[in-house]
Amino acid sequence: PAEPTMVLRLKFLNDTERLARVHPGDTVGALKRAYFPGQEQQVRLIYQGQLLRDDSQSLTSLHLTHNSVLHCHISQHSPSPAPAGPHASADPVHAALNVGSLMLPLFVLMLAVLWYFQLQYRHVFTATATTFLAGLTLLFSFMAFTMYRR
C-alpha cells in the first residue's frame, strides 16, 4: 500500500504561502530538494519556533501533521565557503565596512566633545543649550542601554 500523503503549508517572509504534498516518512532534506531544487543550502525551515537543522530527520519525528505551517527563509548567499582564493570573502556584505557598528562610538565621541566644550566654554552655552545637551545625553544613554542589554 502507498504511504498516505499530507499537505504542509510553506509560509515565506513576505506572507506568501505554498502547499507541499509530502509523505510522513519523507525527510527534511527530501522536502528541501523537492520544493527548493538547487537552493537546499540556502533554505532554512522553521517549525514551531525551532530551526530544522538536521536534513535527515523525518517529518513524523518532528510531529508534523496535515496542514502544519513551516516558515521558510531563503538566504541570498550560500553558507558554504567559496572555493576561491584564501583571502576571498564568501559574503560581500560582511566584507564591506559595517557603518552601523560605528554609530555608537561616533555618538559617544560627539557627546564627549560637546560636554568638553560646555565645561571649557560655559559662557558660550545658554541654559537652554545645556539643558538640551543633558537631555540628549540621557536619551542617548537610555537608547544605548536598551539596544545593547540583550
C-alpha positions in Angstrom: 0.0 0.0 0.0 1.1 3.5 -0.8 2.1 5.8 2.0 -0.5 8.4 2.7 0.3 12.0 1.7 -0.2 15.1 3.8 -0.1 18.8 2.9 2.3 21.2 4.6 1.9 24.9 4.3 5.2 26.6 3.4 5.0 30.2 4.6 7.5 32.8 3.4 8.7 36.1 4.9 6.5 38.1 2.5 3.4 36.3 3.8 3.0 34.2 0.6 2.2 30.5 1.1 3.0 27.4 -1.0 1.4 24.0 -0.4 3.7 21.0 -0.3 2.4 17.4 -0.7 4.7 15.1 1.2 4.8 11.6 2.8 5.1 11.4 6.6 8.3 9.3 6.1 10.0 11.9 4.0 13.0 13.8 5.4 13.6 17.5 5.8 16.3 17.2 3.1 13.9 15.5 0.7 11.4 18.3 1.3 14.0 20.9 0.5 15.2 19.0 -2.6 11.7 18.6 -3.9 10.4 22.2 -3.4 13.7 24.2 -3.5 15.9 22.4 -6.1 19.3 23.9 -6.3 18.7 26.1 -3.2 18.8 23.4 -0.5 21.8 25.0 1.3 20.1 28.5 1.4 16.7 27.3 2.7 16.0 27.5 6.4 12.8 25.8 7.6 11.3 26.7 11.0 8.6 24.7 12.7 7.1 26.0 16.0 10.0 28.3 16.5 12.6 25.6 16.0 15.1 25.7 13.1 15.1 22.3 11.4 18.9 21.8 11.1 19.0 18.0 10.6 18.1 17.2 7.0 18.0 13.5 7.8 15.1 13.9 10.3 11.8 12.5 9.1 8.7 14.7 9.1 6.9 12.3 11.5 9.7 12.6 14.1 9.1 16.3 14.1 5.4 15.7 14.8 4.3 17.5 11.6 0.7 16.9 10.8 -1.6 17.6 7.9 -1.8 21.4 7.3 1.2 22.2 9.6 2.9 25.5 8.8 6.6 25.5 8.1 8.2 29.0 7.9 10.7 29.3 5.1 13.6 31.7 4.9 15.8 31.7 1.8 19.1 33.5 2.2 20.6 35.2 -0.7 24.1 33.7 -0.2 25.3 30.2 0.4 26.6 29.3 3.9 29.3 27.1 2.4 32.7 28.9 1.9 33.7 29.9 -1.6 36.5 27.8 -3.1 38.2 31.0 -4.5 41.5 32.4 -3.1 42.4 32.2 0.6 41.5 35.8 1.2 38.3 35.8 -0.9 35.2 36.5 1.1 32.1 34.3 0.5 29.9 37.1 1.9 30.4 40.6 0.4 28.1 42.1 3.0 30.4 41.1 5.8 33.5 42.0 3.8 32.3 45.7 3.5 32.8 48.1 6.3 29.9 47.9 8.7 29.0 51.5 9.3 26.2 50.7 11.7 28.7 49.4 14.3 30.5 52.7 14.2 27.4 54.8 15.1 27.6 54.2 18.9 31.3 55.2 19.2 30.6 58.2 16.9 27.7 59.5 19.1 29.7 58.9 22.3 32.6 60.9 20.8 30.3 63.7 19.7 28.6 63.9 23.1 32.0 63.9 24.8 33.3 66.7 22.7 30.1 68.7 23.3 30.4 68.2 27.1 34.1 69.2 26.9 33.2 72.4 25.2 30.3 73.0 27.6 32.7 72.7 30.5 35.6 74.8 29.0 33.4 77.5 27.4 30.5 77.9 29.7 29.9 81.5 28.7 29.0 80.3 25.1 26.4 77.8 26.3 23.0 79.1 27.3 20.9 77.4 30.0 18.7 76.1 27.2 21.7 74.6 25.3 23.0 72.9 28.5 19.5 71.5 29.3 19.2 70.2 25.7 22.7 68.6 25.9 21.8 66.9 29.2 18.5 65.7 27.8 20.2 64.4 24.6 22.8 62.6 26.8 20.1 61.0 28.9 18.1 60.0 25.8 21.1 58.5 24.1 22.2 56.6 27.2 18.7 55.2 27.6 18.6 54.1 23.9 22.1 52.6 24.0 21.2 50.7 27.2 18.0 49.2 25.7 19.7 48.3 22.5 22.8 46.6 23.9 21.4 44.9 27.0 20.4 41.8 25.0 
